[in-house]
Amino acid sequence: MMSRPDFMSKQILLIESDTSKKLKFTNSNFVLYDEEKKKIILQHSCHKIFAIFVLGDCSITSVLIKNAKKYAFPITFLTFSLKPYFTIGADNKGNVLLRRKQYDSSKDLELAKHIVSNKVQNQVFLMNSLRYKTKEEKENIAKVNEIILQVKQCPTDKELLGLEGNAAKLYFSTYLKNIGFKGRRPRSKEDVCNLLFDIGYYYLYNFIEANLELYGFDIYAGFYHKYFFQRKSLVCDIIEPFRCIIDKRIKTGYNLKQINEEDFYEKGGQVYVKKDFSKKYAQFFLKEILNYKEEIFLYIQQYYRALMKEKKIEEFPLFLMGEKK
């Protein structure tokens, strides 16, 4: 397994490419080569790579694909509108004992309540971080605190989903009150804010997936998000307490006027990022995720150990925004 010092030394590469670029492998290095100019644009040790994101078109050698699997780093390809279309993932499926623990677990509901409670705790922290709060907003915070108590006593998955949804409505209407947010609608792309949530959550999703792959989890076998064809349910589960990282970054971006409506365009009733600003918004989220990379790594490491040792639910990890140093 990867140690914490090894993980902290690794980096995420964000590459803007076109048809003249080739991704290669040379002497244990990842290489970005410009075939028109006949020169190397970027060279980076594969030992130091955790994940690669490629914006735009390129060609790739089979030798790099083979070594990406050897060095266990995923390569994700995105359009300039930041829509993912293909991932070459690490191949680490040999941890049979871990997968048996996943499949035979009798703690699915308790684990689901644990992560939802953690997620809502972070939502309360962000709501409390608002400097000025109206009476209604203070009441919303009190209601969400009550939901945390209800989550802990919730008897079914279905009721848990309802509680999570109720908390989300109160949270978004309070925390994002000053940016004109009309409500969270995943994958709708109906406005800039919803598009940014989709993009930010996607990068976070991929980072968490890469961490889970380090241990050989079956990422399709979740405990809260149930089995569904081709859905990586475990990633959907583990991302929940960390969504607040993206929420906070979006709100901060609006407050600091880092998000410009002119960076986007509308087509067919949906909003997209203009090509010239793709890298800007990719960096916008990736830098924030990397600020929390140690916390995410340690959380998944502790989750792995707790599952393998069949620890009590209260011994499973928590991620709390308020404890970020």
Secondary structure by P-SEA (a helix, b strand, c coil): cccaaaaaabbbbbbbccccbbbbccccbbbbcccccccccbbbbcccccbbbbcccccccaaaaaaaaaabbbbbbbccccccccccccccccaaaaaaaaaaccaaaaaaaaaaaaaaaaaaaaaaacccccaaaaaaaaaaaaaaaaaaacccaaaaaaaaaaaaaaaaaccccccccccccccccccaaaaaaaaaaaaaaaaaaaaaaccccccccccccccccccaaaaaaaacccaaaaaaaaaaaaaacccccccccccccbbbbcccaaaaaaaacaaaaaaaaaaaaaaaaaaaaaaaacccccccbbbbccccc
